[in-house]
Amino acid sequence: MEKAIENKDKRMNLFRRIVDLYVDGFRNMTIGKTLWILILIKLFIIFVVLKVLFFPNFLKSNFNNDADRAQHVRNELMHDK
């Protein structure tokens, strides 16, 4: 029983040390914070702006309800074979 508790304590201690390493690293960054902000802005542009501009919702714009959309998807899947 004590062995299991010791193993759990060691795992938690290792986890805590890893978390502390990353927290201290991010806390002491200077240029890195600016780079992370740039990365987040780029991800926002890629996933939000480009999706709205270049990937319209074909099913929602061409079909009125879920049943029609589902039927269209079924037909397309069956014809691709």
Summary of the structure (lengths in Angstrom):
residues: 81
radius of gyration: 24.9
end to end distance: 58.4
largest distance: 64.3
contacts: 147
relative contact order: 0.05
helix: 85%
strand: 0%
